[in-house]
Amino acid sequence: MTEHAVTDQAVTETASSSHQSSKAARTDEFQGAIVHIYGDIEEADNQLPRWWLWTFFGSVLFGIGYWFFYHGWSVGALPPEEYVAALEAAAGAGGEVSEELLVGLSQDRDAVAAGKEIFIANCSVCHLDSGAGKIGPNLTDAYWIHGNSIKEIHETINAGVLAKGMPAWGPTLGPKAVQRVTAFTLTLRNKNIPGKEPQGELQSQ
Ligand code: HEC
């Protein structure tokens, strides 16, 4: 029955070749009064159900709360931060400083910012703020004396090269700060800032 009524209405609409809205032609069994007809599309004008509105406003509030919790006020840790924190806990509990931890830190804005501060306070005298080198080598070029893999850079910073004037930072700064300054140093790799002449071997990474 309903199908017939729709078809009839559509035929009338097509016959009058009008796609404009026309006033209620009928009352639908389920939708109620049809107030607009556009071609074959019939529209009723009903209030949205309570449950739908609650779900909608609830999800808007949840979205706002979520944004402030994770991004606005950074109360909650995002998955990458939780991952780095777990790796850090593992390293702190006597485990080795893993490459994953150093990579994770080098991708973490706060850790890199902290590392930069440590670098400027302790390393700039010999490597300059930019890392382009002065007494110490250019850390932004492709030439490295002690290798530029993540582990090698961490090791050089941690243990130093005492005979050549590069201090050991592990005992002075502690493991956490060494990890952060390593993370910052990793962001300098291959930036190729003109500075001190190349020293060491050309590295492929
Ligand atoms: C007193 C000067 C001095 C300070 C301060 C210093 N360095 Fe160095 N650094 C050097 C010298 C000199 C070398 C080269 C060692 C060599 O010839 O073997 C070096 C080498 C390095 C290397 C290895 C470069 C390569 O080509 O393999 C890294 C990485 C490095 N420093 C990072 C740091 C960081 C990070 C800090 C701060 C926490 C720092 N340095 C502070 C003098 C310094």
Boltz pocket constraint, residues with backbone or C-beta under 6 A from the ligand:
constraints:
  - pocket:
      binder: B
      contacts: [[A, 118], [A, 119], [A, 122], [A, 123], [A, 124], [A, 125], [A, 126], [A, 127], [A, 135], [A, 136], [A, 137], [A, 138], [A, 139], [A, 143], [A, 144], [A, 145], [A, 146], [A, 147], [A, 153], [A, 156], [A, 157], [A, 161], [A, 164], [A, 165], [A, 166], [A, 167], [A, 169], [A, 181], [A, 182], [A, 185], [A, 199], [A, 200]]
      max_distance: 6.0
